[in-house]
Amino acid sequence: MEAGCFFEDLAIGQKASFGKTITEADIVLFAAVTGDTNPMHLDAEYAKTTVFGERIAHGMLAAGLITKVMGTQLPGPGTIYMSQSLRFRAPVRIGDTVTAIVEITALNAEKHRATLRTVCLVKGAPVLEGEAIVLVPTRQGASA
């Protein structure tokens, strides 16, 4: 298995993170992939008339960075999303560096599930917060 952990390696309090600066291209590509062409994200003139006064990134673009952490670092490859709650706290603007952090808060050994606190920060302030439950590969499952 690539970098990451089997369920047996996990402990409450473990953390991992990933940072990315959001670009114009990220927003345009996310809109193309999802079909979310809300002018808040794509039309500078429209966005000037909103409470934010400028274009902002899709909230789910920032949330997507959480999946990068969970799928490649902690728990890592083979992790399967079961659920995710999100509370959007502030906008992400073009040029902002978003840091996605996951932290293990609970483990269910019987079902091989981990509960994770999920947060995305810009300049140290949360732009989104939530909780995820994931199914984590086991050593036994890997050798089968």
C-alpha positions as CSV (number, residue, x, y, z in Angstrom):
1,M,0.0,0.0,0.0
2,E,1.2,3.6,-0.8
3,A,1.7,6.2,2.0
4,G,-1.1,6.1,4.5
5,C,-2.4,3.9,7.2
6,F,-4.2,0.7,7.8
7,F,-7.0,0.9,10.3
8,E,-4.7,-0.9,12.9
9,D,-2.2,2.0,12.6
10,L,-4.7,4.7,13.4
11,A,-4.9,6.6,16.7
12,I,-7.2,9.4,17.9
13,G,-5.4,12.7,17.5
14,Q,-3.5,11.8,14.3
15,K,-3.5,14.7,11.8
16,A,-2.5,15.4,8.2
17,S,-2.8,18.4,6.0
18,F,-2.4,19.7,2.5
19,G,-2.3,23.3,1.2
20,K,-3.1,24.7,-2.2
21,T,-3.3,28.2,-3.6
22,I,-6.6,28.5,-5.5
23,T,-6.2,29.9,-9.1
24,E,-8.4,31.2,-11.8
25,A,-7.9,27.9,-13.7
26,D,-9.0,25.9,-10.6
27,I,-12.3,27.7,-10.6
28,V,-12.9,27.5,-14.3
29,L,-12.0,23.8,-14.4
30,F,-14.2,23.0,-11.3
31,A,-17.1,24.8,-13.0
32,A,-16.5,22.7,-16.2
33,V,-16.4,19.4,-14.3
34,T,-19.4,20.1,-12.1
35,G,-21.5,22.2,-14.3
36,D,-21.8,24.8,-11.5
37,T,-21.6,28.0,-13.6
38,N,-23.0,30.3,-10.9
39,P,-21.9,33.8,-11.9
40,M,-20.6,34.3,-8.4
41,H,-17.7,32.2,-9.4
42,L,-17.2,33.1,-13.0
43,D,-18.5,36.6,-13.8
44,A,-16.5,39.5,-12.2
45,E,-19.1,42.1,-13.1
46,Y,-21.9,40.1,-11.4
47,A,-19.7,39.3,-8.4
48,K,-19.0,43.0,-7.8
49,T,-22.8,43.4,-7.0
50,T,-22.7,40.7,-4.3
51,V,-21.9,40.8,-0.6
52,F,-18.4,39.6,-1.4
53,G,-17.6,42.3,-4.0
54,E,-15.6,39.9,-6.1
55,R,-15.5,36.4,-7.5
56,I,-15.2,33.6,-5.0
57,A,-14.3,29.9,-5.4
58,H,-16.9,27.2,-5.2
59,G,-17.3,26.1,-1.6
60,M,-17.0,22.5,-2.7
61,L,-13.7,23.2,-4.4
62,A,-12.1,23.9,-1.0
63,A,-14.0,20.9,0.5
64,G,-12.5,18.8,-2.3
65,L,-9.0,19.4,-0.8
66,I,-10.2,17.3,2.2
67,T,-10.5,14.3,0.0
68,K,-6.9,14.7,-1.2
69,V,-5.7,14.4,2.4
70,M,-8.0,11.5,3.3
71,G,-7.3,9.6,0.1
72,T,-3.5,10.0,-0.1
73,Q,-2.3,10.7,3.5
74,L,-4.6,10.0,6.4
75,P,-6.0,7.4,6.4
76,G,-4.7,7.1,2.9
77,P,-5.1,4.9,-0.2
78,G,-8.2,2.7,-0.1
79,T,-10.1,5.0,2.2
80,I,-13.8,5.1,1.4
81,Y,-16.0,8.1,2.3
82,M,-19.2,7.1,4.2
83,S,-20.4,10.6,5.1
84,Q,-19.3,14.3,5.4
85,S,-20.9,17.3,7.0
86,L,-19.7,20.8,6.1
87,R,-20.3,24.3,7.6
88,F,-19.1,27.0,5.3
89,R,-17.7,29.9,7.4
90,A,-16.0,32.3,4.9
91,P,-15.4,32.7,1.2
92,V,-12.3,31.5,-0.6
93,R,-10.9,34.0,-3.1
94,I,-8.6,33.6,-6.1
95,G,-5.1,33.6,-4.7
96,D,-6.0,32.3,-1.3
97,T,-4.0,29.4,0.0
98,V,-6.4,26.8,1.5
99,T,-5.0,24.3,4.0
100,A,-7.1,21.3,4.5
101,I,-6.6,19.4,7.8
102,V,-8.1,16.1,8.9
103,E,-7.8,14.8,12.5
104,I,-9.0,11.5,13.8
105,T,-11.5,12.0,16.6
106,A,-13.0,8.5,17.0
107,L,-12.3,4.9,15.9
108,N,-14.8,2.0,15.5
109,A,-12.7,-1.2,15.4
110,E,-15.7,-3.4,14.7
111,K,-16.6,-1.6,11.5
112,H,-13.1,-0.3,10.6
113,R,-14.4,3.2,10.5
114,A,-12.7,6.4,11.5
115,T,-14.4,9.7,12.4
116,L,-12.4,12.8,11.3
117,R,-12.7,16.4,12.1
118,T,-12.3,18.2,8.8
119,V,-11.3,21.9,8.5
120,C,-10.0,24.2,5.7
121,L,-8.1,27.3,6.8
122,V,-7.1,30.5,4.9
123,K,-4.5,32.6,6.8
124,G,-5.2,30.5,9.9
125,A,-9.0,31.2,9.9
126,P,-11.6,28.5,9.2
127,V,-13.4,28.8,5.8
128,L,-15.1,25.5,6.3
129,E,-15.5,22.9,9.1
130,G,-17.1,19.5,9.3
131,E,-16.9,15.9,10.2
132,A,-16.3,12.8,8.0
133,I,-16.8,9.1,8.6
134,V,-14.6,6.9,6.5
135,L,-14.1,3.1,6.0
136,V,-10.4,2.3,6.3
137,P,-8.6,-0.7,4.8
138,T,-7.3,-3.3,7.3
139,R,-4.1,-5.4,7.1
140,Q,-6.3,-8.5,6.9
141,G,-8.2,-7.0,4.0
142,A,-5.0,-6.1,2.2
143,S,-3.6,-9.6,2.4
144,A,-6.8,-11.3,1.2
